[in-house]
């Protein structure tokens, strides 16, 4: 026999081998044992979690010579033929390549009229069923709704939402979960031992994390590591080189350099990573995975690592970096990961981006905008004018809008007073959305009387913000988290902007007798006015 890939060689052959899907195994075994066998099953879940393997196990359980049984013997002729994929009454279809209505009619609808030749049931296993065309689903619908008693359908899909509701409602649904880190580590260690390989525990953990909950992906990565190993041993560095990833130690050095604004260390670390042939995108991936672990350690959440030394190291590093820095970096690197795909010089761009992120965060306004204005020439003192007794000019007064009085201690920057609360809120906004953070540059926070008023410098910025209900809701939430849920959050123009937009006072011109009377009063002339 030729070489068989690990994911095929170590495919689950009994329900006991099916790891991490106990809820599925228990329900199916109970149904078979009690004789309550459904005519259609729908298996849904991420790739590589055992959907097709379970479909074959169900076929064995139903068609075993000693069944139907919840524990097929795997030794009878029917079980052996199902394992080999040669059973004539167990028909497997790949909907990705046989998605047309003619395929469904020829291979399913017309075949259901005939009874099974060898087995107890004729079983149709349709993988990736969501790829069937709408017409194919229509052709399949009537058969699934009322199939003959000897027909059983097992549908498998990774995209449950693409399966029509008319099909879903006629099937028993079983949802497969991603494998836990412990389950993957155990499975990979077992397979490596069976293959006669020695593998470092840290290397197994790295492969398990990169598998992202998929058993098949984990076995494929292990197979690649076995092919590149020397002397029958797999090391952590070999796994990093194989996957094109950056080691956790190097990522930790980079994060600490960013936290301490050590620009030379950032550039040296990136240069060393580039010399090892790592792609800038892989640097971001490795950093985001590491920041996820640090977030769990910072909040002391129940992680999946069983290594006490690694857990202690994560707690120490998360304390050194700080929770706020970790959360902010996760948001910044996620934005960078979306942008880097369209960058023509990704390595240089990533270097400049990380240097920018290392710079100290300041108050919301840019320093260039805070530069003090040159001293203006002193204005001449206004000439005193005696008050007008008669016929005073008429003014149209505009009452200013009452403003809440500031209550918190504030930091004065140039001609703007910046609240420490607003600085903290802007840090949270930066972690949520870099675009929203840019739009809020120059906004001032004023609090008092149970109100928090955010004043915009320009009317165009206020109009943009008011057209974004999600941004309003998020900012209101961040303000209330900082200042208290009792605060009413309002949005308005700044006082300076309102004053600039107010029309000037309207005065009636002085003329005739009123002008002459005012002139006599100013110059102290006595006597009646003359014409």
C-alpha positions in Angstrom: 0.0 0.0 0.0 1.2 3.5 -0.8 1.8 6.3 1.7 -1.3 7.5 3.5 -1.6 11.0 5.0 -1.8 11.2 8.8 -5.3 12.7 8.8 -6.5 9.7 6.8 -4.4 7.1 8.7 -5.6 8.3 12.1 -9.3 9.0 11.2 -11.6 8.0 14.0 -12.8 4.4 13.5 -15.0 4.1 16.6 -17.2 6.5 18.6 -14.6 6.3 21.4 -11.9 7.7 19.1 -14.0 10.8 18.3 -12.4 13.4 20.6 -14.1 16.6 21.8 -17.6 15.8 20.4 -19.1 14.0 23.3 -22.5 15.7 23.0 -22.8 14.4 19.4 -21.7 10.9 20.2 -24.0 10.6 23.2 -27.1 11.7 21.4 -26.5 9.5 18.3 -25.7 6.5 20.4 -28.8 7.0 22.5 -31.0 7.3 19.4 -29.5 4.1 17.8 -29.8 2.1 21.1 -33.5 3.1 21.5 -34.4 2.5 17.9 -35.2 6.2 17.2 -33.2 6.5 14.0 -33.7 9.7 12.0 -34.1 9.6 8.3 -31.9 12.7 7.8 -29.0 14.1 9.8 -27.3 17.5 9.4 -23.7 17.8 10.7 -22.4 21.4 10.9 -19.2 23.0 12.2 -15.7 24.2 11.3 -13.5 22.2 9.0 -11.5 19.3 10.4 -13.7 18.6 13.4 -14.9 15.1 12.5 -18.2 15.6 10.5 -17.4 13.1 7.7 -15.8 10.7 10.1 -18.9 10.7 12.2 -21.1 10.2 9.1 -19.1 7.0 8.4 -19.4 5.9 12.0 -23.2 6.3 11.8 -23.2 4.3 8.6 -21.2 1.5 10.4 -23.5 1.6 13.5 -26.7 1.3 11.3 -25.4 -1.3 8.8 -23.1 -3.5 11.0 -23.9 -7.2 10.8 -24.5 -7.2 14.6 -26.6 -4.0 14.5 -28.0 -1.6 14.5 -25.7 -1.0 17.4 -24.1 1.9 19.2 -20.8 0.1 19.2 -20.0 -1.4 15.8 -17.4 -4.1 15.9 -15.3 -2.8 13.0 -14.4 -6.4 12.0 -17.4 -7.6 10.0 -17.3 -7.4 6.2 -19.7 -4.4 6.0 -17.7 -2.3 8.6 -14.4 -3.1 6.8 -15.9 -2.1 3.4 -17.2 1.2 4.9 -13.8 1.9 6.4 -12.2 1.3 3.0 -14.8 3.4 1.2 -15.9 0.5 -1.0 -19.4 -0.3 0.4 -21.9 -0.2 -2.4 -24.8 0.9 -0.2 -22.9 3.8 1.4 -22.8 6.5 -1.3 -20.6 9.5 -0.6 -21.0 12.7 -2.7 -19.0 15.9 -2.8 -21.4 18.7 -3.4 -18.6 21.1 -4.3 -18.0 19.1 -7.6 -21.5 17.5 -8.0 -23.7 20.4 -7.4 -26.1 20.4 -10.4 -29.7 19.2 -10.4 -28.8 16.4 -12.9 -26.3 15.0 -10.4 -28.9 14.9 -7.7 -31.5 13.3 -9.9 -29.1 10.6 -11.3 -27.3 9.7 -8.1 -30.0 10.1 -5.4 -33.6 10.6 -6.6 -33.6 7.8 -9.1 -31.5 5.4 -6.9 -33.9 5.7 -3.8 -36.4 3.5 -5.5 -34.1 0.5 -5.2 -33.5 -1.3 -1.9 -29.9 -1.8 -0.6 -28.0 -4.7 -2.0 -25.9 -5.7 1.0 -26.5 -3.4 4.0 -29.6 -2.8 6.1 -29.9 0.8 4.8 -28.8 2.7 1.8 -27.0 5.7 3.2 -26.2 8.9 1.3 -23.4 11.1 2.7 -23.3 14.5 1.0 -20.3 16.6 2.0 -20.3 20.4 1.7 -24.0 20.2 1.0 -24.3 24.1 1.0 -22.6 24.1 -2.4 -25.6 22.5 -4.1 -27.4 24.7 -6.5 -31.0 26.0 -5.7 -32.4 23.7 -8.3 -30.5 20.7 -6.8 -31.9 21.5 -3.4 -35.4 21.6 -4.9 -34.9 18.2 -6.4 -33.6 16.8 -3.1 -36.3 18.4 -1.0 -39.2 15.9 -1.6 -36.9 12.9 -1.2 -35.6 14.2 2.1 -39.0 15.1 3.3 -40.5 11.6 2.8 -37.8 9.1 2.0 -38.4 5.3 1.7 -37.8 3.5 5.0 -34.5 2.0 3.8 -33.0 5.4 2.9 -31.0 7.6 5.3 -29.3 11.0 4.5 -26.3 12.4 6.3 -25.5 16.0 5.2 -22.3 17.8 6.3 -21.6 21.5 5.9 -19.2 24.2 7.2 -21.7 26.9 6.3 -25.0 26.2 8.0 -26.5 29.5 7.0 -26.3 28.6 3.3 -28.5 25.5 3.7 -32.1 26.4 2.8 -34.5 26.4 5.8 -36.7 23.9 4.0 -33.8 21.3 4.2 -32.7 22.3 7.7 -36.2 21.8 9.1 -36.3 18.2 7.9 -33.0 17.1 9.5 -31.7 16.4 12.9 -29.0 19.0 13.4 -25.7 18.2 15.2 -23.2 21.0 15.8 -19.5 20.1 16.0 -17.2 22.2 18.1 -13.6 23.3 17.6 -11.1 21.1 19.5 -9.7 22.5 22.7 -6.0 23.1 23.0 -5.6 20.2 25.5 -7.4 17.8 23.1 -5.2 18.8 20.2 -2.1 18.5 22.2 -3.1 15.1 23.4 -4.0 13.9 19.9 -0.8 15.2 18.2 1.4 13.8 21.0 -0.3 10.4 20.5 0.2 10.4 16.7 3.8 11.5 17.0 4.4 8.7 19.4 2.8 6.2 17.1 5.0 7.4 14.2 8.1 7.0 16.4 8.9 10.7 16.6 10.2 12.7 19.6 8.6 16.1 19.8 9.2 19.0 22.3 6.1 19.9 24.4 6.5 23.5 23.3 6.5 22.4 19.7 3.3 20.4 20.2 1.6 23.4 21.8 2.7 25.6 18.9 1.3 23.2 16.3 -2.0 22.9 18.3 -2.4 26.7 18.5 -1.9 27.1 14.8 -4.4 24.3 14.0 -7.1 26.7 15.4 -9.3 23.9 16.7 -9.1 21.6 13.6 -7.9 18.1 14.1 -7.2 17.6 10.4 -5.2 20.9 10.2 -3.2 19.8 13.3 -2.3 16.5 11.7 -1.3 18.1 8.5 1.0 20.5 10.3 2.5 17.6 12.3 3.1 15.7 9.0 5.0 18.6 7.6 7.1 18.9 10.8 7.9 15.1 10.5 9.1 15.5 6.9 11.5 18.3 7.9 12.7 16.8 11.2 16.2 15.5 11.7 17.1 12.4 13.7 13.5 11.7 14.5 13.0 14.8 16.7 10.8 17.9 16.2 11.9 21.1 18.0 10.1 24.4 18.6 12.5 26.3 16.4 11.9 23.9 13.6 8.1 24.4 13.9 8.6 28.2 13.8 10.8 27.9 10.6 8.3 25.5 9.0 5.3 27.7 9.6 7.1 31.0 8.9 6.2 32.3 12.4 8.1 34.5 14.8 9.0 33.0 18.2 7.2 34.3 21.3 10.5 35.5 22.8 11.2 37.8 19.8 7.6 39.1 19.9 7.9 39.8 23.6 11.1 41.8 22.9 9.2 43.8 20.2 6.2 44.5 22.4 8.4 45.7 25.3 10.4 48.0 23.0 7.1 49.5 21.7 5.9 49.9 25.3 9.1 51.7 26.4 9.3 53.8 23.2 12.7 52.3 22.4 12.8 53.0 18.7 16.4 51.6 18.1 15.3 48.3 19.6 12.2 48.2 17.5 14.2 48.7 14.3 16.9 46.2 15.3 14.3 43.5 16.2 12.4 44.0 12.9 15.7 43.8 10.9 16.6 40.5 12.7 13.2 39.1 11.9 13.5 40.1 8.3 16.9 38.4 8.0 15.2 35.1 8.9 12.9 35.5 6.0 9.7 36.3 7.9 6.9 38.1 6.1 5.6 41.3 7.7 2.1 39.8 7.7 3.4 36.8 9.8 4.9 39.3 12.3 1.4 40.8 12.8 -0.2 37.4 13.1 2.4 36.2 15.7 2.0 39.5 17.7 -1.8 39.3 17.6 -1.7 35.6 18.9 0.7 36.6 21.6 -1.5 39.6 22.6 -4.5 37.3 22.9 -2.5 35.1 25.4 -1.4 38.3 27.3 -5.0 39.5 27.5 -6.1 36.3 29.1 -3.2 36.5 31.5 -4.0 40.2 32.3 -7.6 39.4 33.3 -6.6 36.1 34.8 -9.1 34.3 32.6 -9.1 30.6 32.4 -6.7 29.8 29.6 -6.0 26.5 28.0 -2.3 26.3 28.8 -1.2 23.5 31.2 2.4 24.8 31.4 2.8 26.5 34.7 6.1 28.1 33.7 4.5 29.6 30.6 1.5 30.8 32.6 3.8 32.6 35.1 5.8 34.2 32.3 2.6 35.5 30.7 1.4 37.0 34.0 4.7 38.7 34.5 4.9 40.2 31.0 1.2 41.3 31.0 1.9 43.2 34.3 4.9 44.8 32.8 3.1 45.9 29.6 -0.1 47.0 31.3 -3.7 46.0 30.5 -4.4 49.3 28.7 -1.4 49.0 26.4 -2.3 45.3 25.6 -5.8 46.2 24.6 -4.8 49.3 22.6 -2.1 47.3 20.7 -4.7 44.6 19.8 -6.9 47.2 18.2 -3.9 48.9 16.4 -2.4 45.7 15.0 -5.9 44.5 13.9 -6.2 47.7 11.9 -2.7 47.3 10.5 -3.4 43.7 9.5 -6.3 45.0 7.3 -4.2 47.7 5.7 -1.0 45.8 5.0 -2.5 43.8 2.2 -2.6 46.9 0.0 0.8 48.2 0.9 3.5 48.0 -1.8 6.4 48.1 0.6 5.0 46.2 3.6 8.3 45.8 5.5 9.1 49.5 5.6 5.5 50.5 6.3 5.3 48.1 9.2 8.5 49.5 10.6 7.2 53.1 10.5 3.8 52.0 11.9 5.3 50.3 14.9 7.6 53.3 15.5 4.5 55.5 15.4 2.7 53.3 17.9 5.6 53.5 20.3 5.4 57.3 20.5 3.9 58.6 23.7 0.1 59.2 23.5 -0.7 62.8 24.1 -3.9 64.8 24.6 -6.4 64.6 21.8 -5.1 67.6 19.9 -1.9 67.4 17.8 1.1 69.2 19.2 1.4 71.3 16.0 -2.1 72.7 16.7 -1.2 73.5 20.3 1.8 75.7 19.5 1.4 79.1 21.1 0.5 81.9 18.8 2.9 84.9 18.4 2.3 87.8 20.7 0.0 90.3 19.1 0.7 94.1 19.2 -1.0 95.8 22.1 -4.3 97.5 21.1 -4.9 101.1 21.9 -7.2 101.8 24.8 -10.7 102.5 23.6 -11.8 106.2 23.9 -14.4 106.6 26.6 -17.8 107.5 25.4 -20.4 109.0 27.5 -23.6 107.0 27.9 -26.5 108.0 25.7 -29.5 109.1 27.7 -32.0 109.6 25.0 -32.8 107.5 22.0 -30.3 104.6 22.8 -29.5 102.4 19.8 -31.5 99.2 19.5 -29.6 95.9 19.7 -30.7 92.4 19.0 -29.2 90.4 21.8 -28.6 86.6 21.6 -28.6 84.9 24.9 -25.6 82.5 25.2 -26.4 78.8 25.8 -25.8 77.9 29.4 -22.8 75.6 29.8 -22.2 73.0 32.4 -19.5 74.0 34.9 -16.3 71.9 34.8 -15.8 69.9 38.0 -12.8 67.7 37.4 -9.2 68.8 37.5 -7.9 69.7 34.1 -4.7 70.1 32.2 -4.1 73.3 30.3 -2.6 72.8 26.8 -2.1 76.0 24.9 -5.5 77.7 24.7 -7.4 74.5 25.3 -8.2 72.9 28.6 -8.0 69.1 28.3 -9.8 66.9 30.9 -7.9 63.9 32.2 -11.2 62.0 31.8 -11.3 62.9 28.2 -7.7 61.8 27.7 -8.6 58.4 29.1 -11.7 58.2 27.0 -9.7 58.9 23.9 -7.3 56.1 24.7 -10.3 53.7 24.7 -11.6 55.2 21.5 -8.2 54.6 19.9 -8.5 50.9 20.8 -12.0 50.7 19.4 -11.5 52.6 16.0 -8.6 54.6 14.7 -10.9 56.4 12.3 -13.2 57.6 15.0 -10.2 58.6 17.1 -9.1 60.9 14.3 -12.5 62.4 13.9 -12.6 63.3 17.6 -9.3 65.3 17.6 -9.9 68.7 19.1 -13.2 67.8 20.9 -13.5 69.2 24.4 -15.3 67.5 27.3 -17.3 69.6 29.8 -19.1 68.0 32.8 -21.5 69.3 35.4 -25.1 69.0 36.6 -25.2 65.3 35.6 -24.3 66.1 32.0 -21.2 65.5 29.9 -21.1 67.8 26.9 -18.7 67.0 24.0 -18.0 70.2 22.1 -16.8 69.9 18.5 -14.6 72.6 16.9 -16.3 72.5 13.5 -19.9 72.1 12.5 -18.9 69.7 9.7 -17.3 67.3 12.2 -20.4 67.4 14.4 -22.7 66.7 11.4 -20.5 63.7 10.4 -20.6 62.3 13.9 -24.4 62.7 14.3 -24.8 60.7 11.1 -23.1 57.7 12.7 -25.5 56.1 15.3 -23.0 53.3 16.1 -20.2 55.8 16.9 -22.6 57.9 19.1 -23.6 54.8 21.0 -20.0 53.6 21.5 -18.8 57.0 22.6 -21.8 57.4 25.0 -20.9 54.0 26.5 -17.2 54.9 26.9 -18.1 58.3 28.6 -20.5 56.6 31.0 -18.0 53.9 31.8 -15.5 56.6 32.8 -17.8 59.1 34.4 -20.7 57.0 35.6 -23.9 55.6 34.1 -25.9 58.5 35.5 -24.3 61.0 33.1 -26.3 62.3 30.2 -24.1 62.6 27.2 -24.7 65.5 24.8 -23.0 66.8 21.6 -22.7 70.4 20.6 -20.4 73.0 18.9 -17.7 74.6 20.9 -18.3 78.0 22.5 -15.9 79.7 20.2 -17.6 78.3 17.1 -21.0 79.4 18.3 -19.8 82.9 18.9 -18.2 83.1 15.5 -21.5 82.0 13.9 -23.6 84.6 15.8 -24.7 87.6 13.8 -23.5 91.1 14.8 -25.8 93.4 16.8 -28.1 95.5 14.6 -28.1 99.2 15.5 -30.2 102.0 14.0 -28.2 104.8 12.5 -28.0 108.2 14.3 -29.3 111.0 12.3 -31.3 114.2 12.6 -32.3 115.5 16.1 -30.9 112.4 17.8 -27.4 112.9 16.2 -27.4 116.7 17.2 -28.5 115.9 20.8 -25.8 113.3 21.2 -23.1 115.8 19.9 -24.2 118.5 22.3 -24.1 116.1 25.2 -20.6 114.9 24.3 -19.1 118.3 23.7 -20.9 120.0 26.6 -22.8 122.6 24.5 -25.7 124.3 26.2 -28.7 125.9 24.6 -31.5 124.6 22.3 -30.8 123.0 19.1 -30.9 125.3 16.1 -31.6 124.6 12.5 
